[in-house]
Amino acid sequence: MFIALGLTFLGMALGFLLRGQPWITSLTRCVTPAIMLLLFALGISVGSNELLIQSLPRLGGAALALTVAGILGSLACAALIRRFFTKTPTPAGISPQQKATDAEARSHEG
């Protein structure tokens, strides 16, 4: 794990130092095919692991439960944020206090 993170940061540092070089743009075109090749190799590795394939239904159920819980939690947080942190727009130049005073005056007129 630390090797992967170290290589990532090393690549970021080299990218920062070598930015503006014309050959870097041709290197970036190789990234997507390289990632696809790595994902294909990972799929072969996972498919050949018998223990993982046997426990896939149990793991899939847990993954589905975590996904649904994450979506429901996100929706609940979004609803709370929308309820407590949104303001109703007021016309320009009118403060909320003045708006309340005007509404109160109109209610006493009738």
Phi and psi in degrees as GROMACS dihedral restraints (atoms count N, CA, C in turn):
[ dihedral_restraints ]
;  ai    aj    ak    al  type     phi  dphi    fc
    3     4     5     6     1   -67.5    20    10
    4     5     6     7     1   -30.5    20    10
    6     7     8     9     1   -66.0    20    10
    7     8     9    10     1   -43.8    20    10
    9    10    11    12     1   -63.1    20    10
   10    11    12    13     1   -43.5    20    10
   12    13    14    15     1   -65.6    20    10
   13    14    15    16     1   -40.4    20    10
   15    16    17    18     1   -63.1    20    10
   16    17    18    19     1   -42.2    20    10
   18    19    20    21     1   -65.4    20    10
   19    20    21    22     1   -36.2    20    10
   21    22    23    24     1   -62.9    20    10
   22    23    24    25     1   -47.2    20    10
   24    25    26    27     1   -68.3    20    10
   25    26    27    28     1   -34.5    20    10
   27    28    29    30     1   -63.7    20    10
   28    29    30    31     1   -43.1    20    10
   30    31    32    33     1   -63.5    20    10
   31    32    33    34     1   -39.3    20    10
   33    34    35    36     1   -63.8    20    10
   34    35    36    37     1   -41.9    20    10
   36    37    38    39     1   -64.7    20    10
   37    38    39    40     1   -44.2    20    10
   39    40    41    42     1   -63.9    20    10
   40    41    42    43     1   -40.2    20    10
   42    43    44    45     1   -61.9    20    10
   43    44    45    46     1   -39.0    20    10
   45    46    47    48     1   -65.5    20    10
   46    47    48    49     1   -43.3    20    10
   48    49    50    51     1   -71.7    20    10
   49    50    51    52     1   -32.1    20    10
   51    52    53    54     1   -99.9    20    10
   52    53    54    55     1     9.5    20    10
   54    55    56    57     1   -63.0    20    10
   55    56    57    58     1   146.1    20    10
   57    58    59    60     1    91.7    20    10
   58    59    60    61     1   -10.7    20    10
   60    61    62    63     1   -74.8    20    10
   61    62    63    64     1   136.6    20    10
   63    64    65    66     1   -67.1    20    10
   64    65    66    67     1   -29.3    20    10
   66    67    68    69     1   -77.8    20    10
   67    68    69    70     1   -12.6    20    10
   69    70    71    72     1   -67.6    20    10
   70    71    72    73     1   -35.2    20    10
   72    73    74    75     1   -64.1    20    10
   73    74    75    76     1   -36.6    20    10
   75    76    77    78     1   -71.6    20    10
   76    77    78    79     1   -29.1    20    10
   78    79    80    81     1   -68.5    20    10
   79    80    81    82     1   -35.0    20    10
   81    82    83    84     1   -68.1    20    10
   82    83    84    85     1   -23.0    20    10
   84    85    86    87     1   -71.7    20    10
   85    86    87    88     1   -15.8    20    10
   87    88    89    90     1   -87.0    20    10
   88    89    90    91     1   -11.0    20    10
   90    91    92    93     1   -66.3    20    10
   91    92    93    94     1   -49.5    20    10
   93    94    95    96     1   -61.8    20    10
   94    95    96    97     1   -48.3    20    10
   96    97    98    99     1   -61.7    20    10
   97    98    99   100     1   -35.3    20    10
   99   100   101   102     1   -65.4    20    10
  100   101   102   103     1   -41.0    20    10
  102   103   104   105     1   -65.3    20    10
  103   104   105   106     1   -41.1    20    10
  105   106   107   108     1   -62.6    20    10
  106   107   108   109     1   -40.2    20    10
  108   109   110   111     1   -64.7    20    10
  109   110   111   112     1   -40.4    20    10
  111   112   113   114     1   -65.1    20    10
  112   113   114   115     1   -40.8    20    10
  114   115   116   117     1   -65.1    20    10
  115   116   117   118     1   -38.5    20    10
  117   118   119   120     1   -62.9    20    10
  118   119   120   121     1   -43.9    20    10
  120   121   122   123     1   -64.4    20    10
  121   122   123   124     1   -37.9    20    10
  123   124   125   126     1   -64.3    20    10
  124   125   126   127     1   -40.5    20    10
  126   127   128   129     1   -61.7    20    10
  127   128   129   130     1   -40.8    20    10
  129   130   131   132     1   -63.1    20    10
  130   131   132   133     1   -43.2    20    10
  132   133   134   135     1   -63.7    20    10
  133   134   135   136     1   -43.6    20    10
  135   136   137   138     1   -67.9    20    10
  136   137   138   139     1   -42.3    20    10
  138   139   140   141     1   -64.6    20    10
  139   140   141   142     1   -27.4    20    10
  141   142   143   144     1   -88.0    20    10
  142   143   144   145     1    -6.4    20    10
  144   145   146   147     1   -87.0    20    10
  145   146   147   148     1   105.0    20    10
  147   148   149   150     1   -65.0    20    10
  148   149   150   151     1   -40.5    20    10
  150   151   152   153     1   -61.9    20    10
  151   152   153   154     1   -41.7    20    10
  153   154   155   156     1   -67.2    20    10
  154   155   156   157     1   -41.0    20    10
  156   157   158   159     1   -64.9    20    10
  157   158   159   160     1   -37.8    20    10
  159   160   161   162     1   -67.7    20    10
  160   161   162   163     1   -34.8    20    10
  162   163   164   165     1   -93.7    20    10
  163   164   165   166     1     9.3    20    10
  165   166   167   168     1   -61.7    20    10
  166   167   168   169     1   -41.2    20    10
  168   169   170   171     1   -60.3    20    10
  169   170   171   172     1   -40.6    20    10
  171   172   173   174     1   -67.7    20    10
  172   173   174   175     1   -43.4    20    10
  174   175   176   177     1   -66.5    20    10
  175   176   177   178     1   -36.6    20    10
  177   178   179   180     1   -65.2    20    10
  178   179   180   181     1   -38.2    20    10
  180   181   182   183     1   -65.1    20    10
  181   182   183   184     1   -42.7    20    10
  183   184   185   186     1   -65.3    20    10
  184   185   186   187     1   -39.8    20    10
  186   187   188   189     1   -64.6    20    10
  187   188   189   190     1   -39.4    20    10
  189   190   191   192     1   -65.1    20    10
  190   191   192   193     1   -42.7    20    10
  192   193   194   195     1   -63.2    20    10
  193   194   195   196     1   -42.6    20    10
  195   196   197   198     1   -64.6    20    10
  196   197   198   199     1   -39.1    20    10
  198   199   200   201     1   -63.9    20    10
  199   200   201   202     1   -47.5    20    10
  201   202   203   204     1   -63.5    20    10
  202   203   204   205     1   -41.9    20    10
  204   205   206   207     1   -64.0    20    10
  205   206   207   208     1   -39.5    20    10
  207   208   209   210     1   -65.0    20    10
  208   209   210   211     1   -41.5    20    10
  210   211   212   213     1   -66.3    20    10
  211   212   213   214     1   -45.1    20    10
  213   214   215   216     1   -64.4    20    10
  214   215   216   217     1   -39.5    20    10
  216   217   218   219     1   -64.1    20    10
  217   218   219   220     1   -40.7    20    10
  219   220   221   222     1   -64.6    20    10
  220   221   222   223     1   -42.8    20    10
  222   223   224   225     1   -64.7    20    10
  223   224   225   226     1   -39.7    20    10
  225   226   227   228     1   -64.5    20    10
  226   227   228   229     1   -44.2    20    10
  228   229   230   231     1   -64.0    20    10
  229   230   231   232     1   -40.1    20    10
  231   232   233   234     1   -64.0    20    10
  232   233   234   235     1   -39.6    20    10
  234   235   236   237     1   -65.7    20    10
  235   236   237   238     1   -41.3    20    10
  237   238   239   240     1   -65.3    20    10
  238   239   240   241     1   -42.7    20    10
  240   241   242   243     1   -63.6    20    10
  241   242   243   244     1   -42.8    20    10
  243   244   245   246     1   -63.6    20    10
  244   245   246   247     1   -38.2    20    10
  246   247   248   249     1   -72.6    20    10
  247   248   249   250     1   -42.8    20    10
  249   250   251   252     1   -96.9    20    10
  250   251   252   253     1   -14.4    20    10
  252   253   254   255     1  -119.9    20    10
  253   254   255   256     1     7.1    20    10
  255   256   257   258     1  -101.5    20    10
  256   257   258   259     1   144.2    20    10
  258   259   260   261     1  -111.4    20    10
  259   260   261   262     1   149.7    20    10
  261   262   263   264     1   -79.9    20    10
  262   263   264   265     1   136.0    20    10
  264   265   266   267     1   -67.8    20    10
  265   266   267   268     1   137.8    20    10
  267   268   269   270     1  -111.3    20    10
  268   269   270   271     1   149.0    20    10
  270   271   272   273     1   -59.2    20    10
  271   272   273   274     1   150.0    20    10
  273   274   275   276     1   -62.5    20    10
  274   275   276   277     1   134.6    20    10
  276   277   278   279     1    88.8    20    10
  277   278   279   280     1    -5.9    20    10
  279   280   281   282     1  -110.1    20    10
  280   281   282   283     1   121.3    20    10
  282   283   284   285     1   -78.5    20    10
  283   284   285   286     1   157.4    20    10
  285   286   287   288     1   -59.6    20    10
  286   287   288   289     1   -34.5    20    10
  288   289   290   291     1   -65.8    20    10
  289   290   291   292     1   -43.1    20    10
  291   292   293   294     1   -65.5    20    10
  292   293   294   295     1   -37.3    20    10
  294   295   296   297     1   -63.0    20    10
  295   296   297   298     1   -42.9    20    10
  297   298   299   300     1   -65.7    20    10
  298   299   300   301     1   -39.4    20    10
  300   301   302   303     1   -64.5    20    10
  301   302   303   304     1   -42.4    20    10
  303   304   305   306     1   -63.7    20    10
  304   305   306   307     1   -40.4    20    10
  306   307   308   309     1   -66.2    20    10
  307   308   309   310     1   -39.1    20    10
  309   310   311   312     1   -67.1    20    10
  310   311   312   313     1   -39.5    20    10
  312   313   314   315     1   -65.0    20    10
  313   314   315   316     1   -39.4    20    10
  315   316   317   318     1   -67.2    20    10
  316   317   318   319     1   -34.0    20    10
  318   319   320   321     1   -72.1    20    10
  319   320   321   322     1   -26.7    20    10
  321   322   323   324     1   -83.3    20    10
  322   323   324   325     1   -17.3    20    10
  324   325   326   327     1   -69.8    20    10
  325   326   327   328     1   -38.1    20    10
